[in-house]
Amino acid sequence: MRDSQREFAYTRADFDRLRQLSRDYSGIQVPDDKFDMFYSRLAKRLRALGLSTFRSYVDYLSAHPDLEFTEFINSVTTNLTAFFRENHHFEFLAKQALPQICKQSVGRKTLSAWSAGCSTGEEAYSLAMTLHEHLPGDWRFQVLATDLDTQVLRTAAAGVYPLEAVARLGERRLKQWFQKGVGRQDRRVRVKAELREAIEFRQLNLMRDWPELSGFDLIFCRNVLIYFDRSTKEALAKRYWQALRPGGYLFIGHSESLHQLDTGFEALGQTVYRKPER
C-alpha cells in the first residue's frame, strides 16, 4: 500500500516503535514483512480513539498501557487453530503418555494439564475430550487454558463454533460433546457443559511471572515458540520444565524445536518432550 493511499500517517519509525513495544510486553518478535499488517490491524484502533497518525497512537499506547495494551495485542496477534490440530499429539497422549502417567502416579488419581496459548479454545477442548475418553474412570482432571488475547478467550469460554469447525470430529464425538443450535443458531454448535466445566480459561502473559502454576502432567504450547527469539524460547522452556511434574510431557508445534537449547527435556520425537522422572 502506498503512503498516499493510507488514511493515517504511518512510517517505518512508527512500526519499529510498535514492534519494540510488542516485544517488550509479550516477547513476540515481529519481522519486517509485517509492516502493512500492523497498519491494517491497528487502523481501527486509531479510528476508535480519534487519532490521526500512528505516531500519536504510539505515544498514547506508551502513556496509557493499562488502557490500551490489551487492545493492541488483541489487534496484532494471529490466532489459527482447529480441533485436534496435529492429531499425532493426541494419539501419542492417548496411547503412550496417559498410560505412563497412570502407571507412575502411585496413590494419585488426578491429572493437571495446561494449554498455553489456547487461542479460541479448540486445542483445550480437544485435550479435554482426549482425557475424558482415555483416562481410567476413577481419575479426575483439570485443564488450564491461557492466552494473552482477551477476545479469543471470550470465544473459548463460550464454546460456540460453526458447524464447519467440527465437521471432521466424527458422529460419536459430536453427539457426546456438542449441542447443535436451533433456529438462527442452527449452523452452530456449543460444547456441552461437562466439557466446558473441566477447563479454566484465563488471560496470561507468558513473559510475566506465574509462580503459582506448577504440578502439571501435560503442557501443550504449540505454535507459540515460533514468535520468540532463541534466548526467550530457552527461558520459557526452562520455566515449563519447572512447572511440570517429574515425568511430565511438553508438546510443541510441528515447526518448532528445542534442539540445541539447554532445557533439560528428553526429546521423544514428533515435537514431544518429557521431563525425566529423576
Residue frames relative to the residue before (quaternion, step in Angstrom):
aa qw qx qy qz dx dy dz
M 1.0000 0.0000 0.0000 0.0000 0.00 0.00 0.00
R 0.3755 -0.7267 0.5277 0.2290 3.60 -0.82 0.98
D 0.6352 -0.5536 0.3801 0.3815 3.56 -1.18 0.63
S 0.6500 0.5451 -0.3200 0.4218 3.59 1.02 -0.79
Q 0.6703 0.4950 -0.2932 0.4687 3.57 1.25 -0.41
R 0.5749 0.6200 -0.3697 0.3853 3.58 1.24 -0.22
E 0.4827 -0.6640 0.4985 0.2785 3.53 -1.06 0.78
F 0.7885 0.2178 -0.0928 0.5677 3.57 1.09 -0.78
A 0.5283 -0.6115 0.4810 0.3401 3.58 -1.11 0.68
Y 0.0653 0.8000 -0.5808 0.1356 3.55 -0.78 1.13
T 0.0590 -0.8235 0.5638 -0.0236 3.55 -0.66 1.14
R 0.6621 -0.4765 0.3889 0.4282 3.54 -1.32 0.19
A 0.6179 0.5451 -0.3448 0.4497 3.60 1.06 -0.70
D 0.6190 0.5256 -0.3426 0.4725 3.60 1.06 -0.72
F 0.6555 0.5191 -0.3006 0.4589 3.56 0.93 -0.96
D 0.6662 0.5076 -0.3061 0.4525 3.57 0.91 -0.91
R 0.6510 0.4973 -0.3201 0.4758 3.59 1.00 -0.76
L 0.6587 0.5130 -0.3119 0.4535 3.59 0.96 -0.83
R 0.7085 0.4423 -0.2931 0.4653 3.59 0.85 -0.82
Q 0.5850 0.5360 -0.3816 0.4741 3.58 1.18 -0.38
L 0.6302 0.5153 -0.3254 0.4811 3.59 1.04 -0.76
S 0.6245 0.5323 -0.3311 0.4660 3.59 1.03 -0.80
R 0.6784 0.4838 -0.2995 0.4647 3.59 0.88 -0.90
D 0.6618 0.5175 -0.3173 0.4399 3.59 0.89 -0.91
Y 0.7233 0.4549 -0.2411 0.4602 3.57 0.99 -0.88
S 0.8435 0.2031 -0.0453 0.4952 3.56 0.80 -1.05
G 0.4802 -0.6713 0.4353 0.3596 3.60 1.24 -0.27
I 0.5064 0.6750 -0.4124 0.3433 3.59 1.27 -0.17
Q 0.2988 -0.7359 0.5881 0.1525 3.54 -0.92 1.04
V 0.1375 -0.7982 0.5837 0.0570 3.60 -0.70 1.06
P 0.3026 -0.7851 0.5108 0.1763 3.63 -0.50 1.14
D 0.7099 -0.4842 0.3176 0.4009 3.55 -1.30 0.37
D 0.6814 0.5324 -0.3031 0.4005 3.59 1.00 -0.76
K 0.5828 0.5760 -0.3758 0.4328 3.60 1.26 0.12
F 0.3016 0.7906 -0.4861 0.2184 3.61 1.29 0.20
D 0.7293 0.4154 -0.2459 0.4849 3.60 0.75 -1.04
M 0.6042 0.5609 -0.3599 0.4368 3.59 1.06 -0.69
F 0.6376 0.5235 -0.3343 0.4556 3.58 0.95 -0.84
Y 0.6394 0.5186 -0.3378 0.4563 3.59 0.95 -0.79
S 0.7145 0.4643 -0.2804 0.4418 3.59 0.70 -1.05
R 0.6761 0.4962 -0.3019 0.4534 3.60 0.99 -0.78
L 0.7697 0.4011 -0.1959 0.4565 3.60 0.95 -0.86
A 0.4603 0.6958 -0.4512 0.3170 3.62 1.20 -0.26
K 0.6440 0.5307 -0.3303 0.4411 3.60 0.99 -0.77
R 0.6127 0.5338 -0.3564 0.4611 3.60 1.14 -0.56
L 0.6305 0.5189 -0.3392 0.4671 3.60 1.02 -0.74
R 0.6376 0.5135 -0.3307 0.4696 3.58 0.99 -0.79
A 0.6714 0.5132 -0.3019 0.4413 3.57 0.88 -0.93
L 0.7380 0.4086 -0.2165 0.4914 3.57 1.06 -0.78
G 0.4415 -0.7154 0.4414 0.3138 3.59 1.27 -0.13
L 0.4281 0.6946 -0.4647 0.3440 3.57 1.11 0.71
S 0.3563 -0.7745 0.4942 0.1703 3.58 -1.12 0.66
T 0.7853 0.1949 -0.1265 0.5738 3.61 1.21 -0.27
F 0.5656 -0.5871 0.4511 0.3632 3.55 -1.22 0.46
R 0.5661 0.5784 -0.3946 0.4350 3.59 1.12 -0.49
S 0.6668 0.4808 -0.3084 0.4786 3.58 0.95 -0.83
Y 0.6211 0.5264 -0.3524 0.4613 3.60 1.11 -0.61
V 0.6261 0.5264 -0.3385 0.4652 3.60 0.97 -0.80
D 0.6560 0.5076 -0.3087 0.4655 3.57 0.94 -0.88
Y 0.6503 0.5116 -0.3120 0.4669 3.58 0.97 -0.85
L 0.6546 0.5185 -0.3060 0.4572 3.57 0.93 -0.93
S 0.6736 0.4927 -0.2920 0.4671 3.58 0.96 -0.84
A 0.7105 0.4632 -0.2560 0.4637 3.57 1.03 -0.78
H 0.7974 0.2170 -0.0937 0.5552 3.60 1.14 -0.62
P 0.0159 0.8489 -0.5282 0.0089 3.63 0.67 0.99
D 0.6345 0.5438 -0.3436 0.4285 3.60 1.00 -0.73
L 0.7011 0.4624 -0.2625 0.4751 3.57 1.11 -0.68
E 0.8354 0.3119 -0.0944 0.4426 3.55 0.87 -0.98
F 0.5649 0.6489 -0.4118 0.3003 3.62 1.01 -0.55
T 0.6218 0.5342 -0.3558 0.4488 3.59 0.99 -0.69
E 0.6505 0.5018 -0.3122 0.4771 3.60 0.98 -0.84
F 0.6284 0.5459 -0.3223 0.4508 3.58 1.02 -0.82
I 0.7016 0.4540 -0.2711 0.4776 3.58 0.78 -1.02
N 0.6175 0.5440 -0.3457 0.4508 3.60 0.99 -0.78
S 0.6842 0.5144 -0.2834 0.4324 3.58 1.00 -0.85
V 0.7952 0.3700 -0.1757 0.4470 3.58 0.85 -0.92
T 0.6076 0.5492 -0.3795 0.4302 3.63 1.16 -0.20
T 0.3165 -0.7361 0.5748 0.1661 3.55 -1.19 0.70
N 0.1017 -0.8132 0.5727 0.0166 3.57 -0.85 0.98
L 0.0991 0.7870 -0.5944 0.1323 3.54 -0.22 1.34
T 0.2177 0.7762 -0.5585 0.1956 3.57 -0.58 1.12
A 0.0644 -0.7783 0.6232 0.0416 3.57 -1.32 0.13
F 0.5910 -0.5401 0.4444 0.4018 3.56 -1.25 0.35
F 0.8603 0.0199 -0.0661 0.5051 3.55 -0.97 1.01
R 0.1846 0.7723 -0.5715 0.2068 3.55 0.99 0.86
E 0.8016 0.0806 -0.1374 0.5762 3.58 -0.96 0.94
N 0.0561 -0.8840 0.4638 0.0124 3.51 0.82 1.15
H 0.5404 0.6291 -0.4151 0.3740 3.61 1.12 -0.44
H 0.5934 0.5624 -0.3712 0.4402 3.60 1.14 -0.51
F 0.6837 0.4703 -0.2902 0.4767 3.58 0.95 -0.82
E 0.6126 0.5246 -0.3452 0.4799 3.58 1.13 -0.59
F 0.6376 0.5052 -0.3241 0.4830 3.59 0.99 -0.78
L 0.6286 0.5442 -0.3289 0.4478 3.56 0.98 -0.86
A 0.7105 0.4733 -0.2633 0.4493 3.58 0.82 -1.03
K 0.7844 0.3904 -0.1821 0.4462 3.55 0.83 -1.03
Q 0.8087 0.2645 -0.1219 0.5111 3.60 1.05 -0.66
A 0.7289 0.4534 -0.2759 0.4324 3.59 0.65 -1.07
L 0.7003 0.4797 -0.2943 0.4392 3.60 0.75 -0.97
P 0.6484 0.4915 -0.3473 0.4662 3.67 0.86 -0.73
Q 0.6592 0.5062 -0.3142 0.4588 3.58 1.02 -0.76
I 0.6363 0.5182 -0.3280 0.4681 3.58 0.99 -0.80
C 0.6629 0.5011 -0.3092 0.4625 3.59 0.89 -0.89
K 0.6536 0.5310 -0.3073 0.4432 3.56 1.00 -0.82
Q 0.7472 0.4160 -0.2230 0.4679 3.57 0.89 -0.92
S 0.6547 0.5358 -0.3065 0.4363 3.61 1.22 -0.39
V 0.0320 -0.8253 0.5630 -0.0284 3.56 0.49 1.21
G 0.8379 0.1669 -0.1426 0.4997 3.56 -0.81 1.05
R 0.7074 0.3795 -0.2565 0.5384 3.59 1.27 0.09
K 0.0265 -0.8076 0.5890 -0.0154 3.56 -0.86 1.00
T 0.5460 0.5411 -0.4353 0.4686 3.53 0.97 0.98
L 0.1328 -0.7868 0.6005 0.0530 3.54 -1.11 0.71
S 0.1502 -0.7878 0.5949 0.0550 3.55 -1.02 0.88
A 0.0285 -0.8066 0.5893 -0.0367 3.57 -0.81 1.08
W 0.1697 -0.7779 0.6009 0.0705 3.55 -1.20 0.64
S 0.1460 -0.7357 0.6571 0.0753 3.54 -0.95 1.01
A 0.0877 -0.8254 0.5577 -0.0066 3.57 -0.18 1.33
G 0.7666 0.1448 -0.1680 0.6025 3.56 -0.45 1.24
C 0.1419 0.8741 -0.4521 0.1073 3.53 1.04 0.94
S 0.2866 -0.7785 0.5109 0.2252 3.62 1.24 -0.28
T 0.8249 -0.2440 0.1742 0.4792 3.61 -0.94 -0.85
G 0.7093 -0.5543 0.2302 0.3698 3.57 1.18 0.51
E 0.4815 0.6989 -0.4430 0.2888 3.60 1.17 -0.31
E 0.6423 0.5179 -0.3335 0.4561 3.60 0.98 -0.77
A 0.6676 0.5083 -0.3077 0.4486 3.59 0.86 -0.94
Y 0.6738 0.4747 -0.3003 0.4802 3.60 0.95 -0.82
S 0.6136 0.5294 -0.3488 0.4707 3.61 1.06 -0.67
L 0.6376 0.5210 -0.3127 0.4736 3.56 1.03 -0.82
A 0.6749 0.4921 -0.2949 0.4642 3.59 0.89 -0.92
M 0.6242 0.5271 -0.3422 0.4643 3.60 1.01 -0.73
T 0.6603 0.5115 -0.3056 0.4571 3.57 0.92 -0.91
L 0.6609 0.4995 -0.3073 0.4682 3.58 0.95 -0.84
H 0.6356 0.5245 -0.3255 0.4637 3.59 0.97 -0.83
E 0.7401 0.4625 -0.2292 0.4312 3.54 0.88 -0.98
H 0.8142 0.3098 -0.1241 0.4750 3.59 1.06 -0.65
L 0.5598 0.5514 -0.4251 0.4493 3.63 1.15 -0.08
P 0.5824 -0.5582 0.4422 0.3919 3.61 -1.11 0.52
G 0.6416 -0.5956 0.3418 0.3418 3.56 -1.09 0.72
D 0.7052 0.4458 -0.2773 0.4765 3.59 1.12 -0.51
W 0.5470 0.5864 -0.4090 0.4355 3.59 1.26 0.27
R 0.1934 -0.7460 0.6255 0.1216 3.55 -1.26 0.56
F 0.0617 -0.8043 0.5897 0.0378 3.58 -1.16 0.52
Q 0.1302 -0.7515 0.6388 0.1013 3.51 -1.36 0.34
V 0.1827 -0.7737 0.6000 0.0892 3.57 -1.00 0.89
L 0.1791 -0.7277 0.6529 0.1102 3.55 -0.99 0.95
A 0.0479 -0.7931 0.6072 0.0009 3.59 -0.86 0.96
T 0.0050 -0.8320 0.5522 -0.0531 3.57 -0.57 1.15
D 0.0553 0.7608 -0.6462 0.0211 3.52 -1.30 0.49
L 0.5359 -0.6181 0.4726 0.3278 3.53 -1.27 0.41
D 0.6867 0.5028 -0.2523 0.4604 3.55 1.13 -0.78
T 0.3371 -0.7769 0.4989 0.1842 3.59 -0.51 1.17
Q 0.6023 0.5703 -0.3674 0.4208 3.60 1.09 -0.58
V 0.6858 0.4592 -0.3006 0.4779 3.60 0.86 -0.87
L 0.6092 0.5555 -0.3568 0.4393 3.60 1.09 -0.60
R 0.6209 0.5267 -0.3467 0.4656 3.59 1.05 -0.66
T 0.6347 0.5112 -0.3227 0.4814 3.57 1.02 -0.79
A 0.6611 0.5242 -0.3063 0.4408 3.56 0.91 -0.94
A 0.6881 0.4889 -0.2905 0.4507 3.57 0.84 -0.96
A 0.6346 0.5229 -0.3319 0.4622 3.60 1.07 -0.68
G 0.2233 -0.8284 0.4884 0.1593 3.59 1.07 -0.69
V 0.4945 0.6349 -0.4351 0.4038 3.58 1.14 0.64
Y 0.0176 0.8186 -0.5677 0.0851 3.57 -0.74 1.12
P 0.5389 -0.5882 0.4708 0.3767 3.61 -1.18 0.44
L 0.6490 -0.5383 0.3729 0.3873 3.55 -1.18 0.60
E 0.6082 0.5839 -0.3527 0.4060 3.57 1.05 -0.75
A 0.6324 0.5650 -0.3303 0.4144 3.59 1.10 -0.70
V 0.7645 0.3363 -0.1816 0.5191 3.60 1.13 -0.58
A 0.3433 0.7999 -0.4520 0.1950 3.58 1.29 0.10
R 0.7491 0.4067 -0.2122 0.4780 3.58 1.08 -0.70
L 0.4606 0.7167 -0.4332 0.2942 3.58 1.22 0.11
G 0.4804 -0.6536 0.4577 0.3640 3.59 1.10 -0.53
E 0.6234 -0.6012 0.3656 0.3410 3.54 -1.11 0.80
R 0.6368 0.5476 -0.3415 0.4218 3.60 0.96 -0.83
R 0.7025 0.4557 -0.2758 0.4720 3.58 0.81 -0.95
L 0.6156 0.5469 -0.3543 0.4432 3.57 1.00 -0.73
K 0.6912 0.4725 -0.2847 0.4668 3.60 0.89 -0.89
Q 0.6960 0.5005 -0.2804 0.4318 3.56 0.97 -0.87
W 0.8426 0.2722 -0.0813 0.4575 3.57 0.85 -0.98
F 0.7659 0.3371 -0.1826 0.5161 3.64 1.21 -0.18
Q 0.2551 -0.7178 0.6264 0.1654 3.52 -1.28 0.61
K 0.3497 -0.7420 0.5336 0.2062 3.57 -0.84 0.95
G 0.4752 -0.6875 0.4783 0.2698 3.54 -0.99 0.88
V 0.2520 -0.7427 0.5990 0.1611 3.54 -1.30 0.36
G 0.7855 0.2999 -0.2265 0.4918 3.55 -1.27 0.35
R 0.8376 -0.1033 0.1031 0.5264 3.55 -0.81 -1.02
Q 0.6775 0.4620 -0.2835 0.4972 3.58 1.29 -0.21
D 0.3748 0.7842 -0.4498 0.2058 3.58 1.23 0.20
R 0.6740 0.4423 -0.3066 0.5061 3.60 1.23 -0.14
R 0.6624 0.4608 -0.2973 0.5104 3.54 1.26 0.40
V 0.1926 -0.7521 0.6160 0.1334 3.56 -1.31 0.39
R 0.2034 -0.7573 0.6026 0.1484 3.54 -1.29 0.37
V 0.5053 -0.6316 0.4975 0.3136 3.53 -1.03 0.84
K 0.4889 -0.6781 0.4632 0.2942 3.58 -0.89 0.91
A 0.6671 -0.5532 0.3392 0.3660 3.53 -1.18 0.71
E 0.6015 0.5872 -0.3636 0.4015 3.59 0.98 -0.79
L 0.7040 0.4408 -0.2590 0.4930 3.57 1.00 -0.83
R 0.6361 0.5347 -0.3316 0.4466 3.60 0.97 -0.85
E 0.6901 0.5049 -0.2844 0.4336 3.57 0.96 -0.87
A 0.6153 0.5466 -0.3472 0.4495 3.59 1.25 -0.24
I 0.7164 0.4107 -0.2210 0.5189 3.58 1.31 -0.18
E 0.1734 -0.7429 0.6373 0.1091 3.53 -1.06 0.86
F 0.1684 -0.7787 0.5993 0.0786 3.57 -0.65 1.14
R 0.0667 0.8121 -0.5677 0.1176 3.55 -0.79 1.05
Q 0.4325 -0.6640 0.5330 0.2966 3.59 -1.06 0.70
L 0.1097 0.7829 -0.6041 0.1004 3.55 -0.99 0.89
N 0.2449 -0.7242 0.6282 0.1444 3.52 -1.04 0.89
L 0.3888 -0.7616 0.4713 0.2160 3.58 -0.45 1.21
M 0.6394 0.5355 -0.3284 0.4434 3.59 1.20 -0.39
R 0.6343 0.5062 -0.3357 0.4783 3.58 1.25 -0.17
D 0.6473 -0.5058 0.3863 0.4195 3.59 -1.28 0.08
W 0.0523 0.7661 -0.6404 0.0153 3.56 -1.14 0.71
P 0.0053 0.8578 -0.5135 0.0217 3.60 0.67 1.10
E 0.6214 0.5641 -0.3458 0.4197 3.59 1.18 -0.47
L 0.6344 0.5285 -0.3334 0.4549 3.60 1.21 -0.29
S 0.3259 0.7204 -0.5434 0.2820 3.56 -0.39 1.25
G 0.7340 0.4550 -0.3023 0.4035 3.54 -1.32 0.10
F 0.3920 0.7278 -0.4798 0.2940 3.58 1.16 0.52
D 0.3630 -0.6944 0.5793 0.2244 3.53 -1.22 0.64
L 0.7936 0.1256 -0.0253 0.5948 3.56 1.14 -0.71
I 0.0026 0.7550 -0.6552 -0.0266 3.55 -1.12 0.74
F 0.1320 -0.7449 0.6506 0.0660 3.54 -0.89 1.04
C 0.1334 0.7560 -0.6306 0.1142 3.58 -0.69 1.11
R 0.1375 0.8481 -0.4872 0.1564 3.53 0.48 1.25
N 0.8429 0.0666 -0.1032 0.5238 3.53 -0.95 1.02
V 0.4791 0.6076 -0.4585 0.4370 3.51 1.04 0.97
L 0.6700 0.5299 -0.3013 0.4237 3.58 0.86 -0.98
I 0.5677 0.6229 -0.3840 0.3771 3.60 1.12 -0.55
Y 0.6594 0.5224 -0.3104 0.4426 3.60 1.17 -0.45
F 0.6907 0.4966 -0.2609 0.4564 3.60 1.26 -0.28
D 0.4998 -0.6143 0.5062 0.3415 3.55 -1.26 0.39
R 0.7524 -0.4387 0.2529 0.4213 3.55 -1.31 0.35
S 0.6935 0.4838 -0.2964 0.4439 3.60 0.78 -0.97
T 0.6495 0.5039 -0.3179 0.4724 3.59 1.05 -0.72
K 0.6138 0.5407 -0.3397 0.4642 3.60 1.03 -0.77
E 0.6856 0.4908 -0.2910 0.4520 3.55 0.84 -0.98
A 0.6545 0.5116 -0.3120 0.4610 3.57 0.95 -0.88
L 0.6729 0.4908 -0.3015 0.4641 3.60 0.94 -0.87
A 0.6350 0.5246 -0.3308 0.4607 3.60 0.98 -0.80
K 0.6413 0.5144 -0.3234 0.4685 3.59 1.01 -0.75
R 0.6467 0.5038 -0.3222 0.4734 3.58 1.05 -0.71
Y 0.6154 0.5170 -0.3430 0.4861 3.58 1.09 -0.64
W 0.6038 0.5533 -0.3469 0.4570 3.59 1.04 -0.78
Q 0.6727 0.4899 -0.2902 0.4725 3.57 0.96 -0.86
A 0.6880 0.5021 -0.2790 0.4436 3.59 1.05 -0.78
L 0.6477 0.5233 -0.3139 0.4562 3.59 1.23 -0.38
R 0.4958 -0.5867 0.5431 0.3390 3.53 -1.26 0.50
P 0.5988 -0.5026 0.4472 0.4346 3.61 -1.20 0.28
G 0.7813 0.2628 -0.2275 0.5183 3.56 -0.84 1.01
G 0.4935 0.6735 -0.4210 0.3545 3.59 1.29 0.06
Y 0.3929 -0.7431 0.5133 0.1731 3.55 -1.26 0.54
L 0.1526 -0.7482 0.6400 0.0857 3.54 -1.18 0.77
F 0.1219 -0.7783 0.6147 0.0388 3.57 -0.88 1.04
I 0.0266 -0.7937 0.6078 0.0016 3.60 -0.81 1.01
G 0.6940 -0.5227 0.3124 0.3841 3.59 -1.27 0.28
H 0.6642 -0.5530 0.3388 0.3717 3.55 -1.22 0.57
S 0.7141 0.4195 -0.2562 0.4984 3.61 1.15 -0.52
E 0.6177 0.5432 -0.3312 0.4623 3.58 1.30 0.17
S 0.0326 -0.7925 0.6088 0.0115 3.57 -1.26 0.38
L 0.3158 -0.7072 0.5952 0.2142 3.53 -1.28 0.52
H 0.3132 0.7762 -0.4926 0.2383 3.58 1.29 0.24
Q 0.8452 0.1154 -0.1495 0.5000 3.55 -0.97 1.01
L 0.5542 0.5377 -0.4274 0.4702 3.57 1.20 0.47
D 0.4006 -0.7085 0.5323 0.2328 3.57 -1.04 0.80
T 0.1770 0.8353 -0.4925 0.1682 3.58 0.05 1.30
G 0.4523 -0.6908 0.4562 0.3319 3.61 1.09 -0.58
F 0.5539 0.6258 -0.3898 0.3869 3.59 1.28 -0.13
E 0.3530 -0.6788 0.6028 0.2261 3.52 -1.30 0.56
A 0.3303 -0.7517 0.5393 0.1874 3.61 -0.76 1.04
L 0.1839 -0.8078 0.5560 0.0676 3.58 -0.79 1.08
G 0.5933 -0.5615 0.3688 0.4434 3.59 1.27 -0.13
Q 0.8297 0.1887 -0.1686 0.4976 3.57 -1.26 0.56
T 0.6200 -0.6028 0.2997 0.4030 3.55 1.06 0.97
V 0.4714 0.5898 -0.4890 0.4369 3.55 0.99 0.97
Y 0.0602 -0.8006 0.5962 -0.0082 3.57 -0.90 0.98
R 0.1749 -0.7922 0.5796 0.0775 3.55 -1.17 0.61
K 0.3720 -0.6797 0.5851 0.2393 3.53 -1.11 0.76
P 0.4818 -0.6850 0.4490 0.3115 3.62 -0.67 0.99
E 0.5529 -0.6243 0.4382 0.3355 3.56 -1.11 0.67
R 0.7818 0.1353 -0.0877 0.6023 3.59 1.18 -0.52
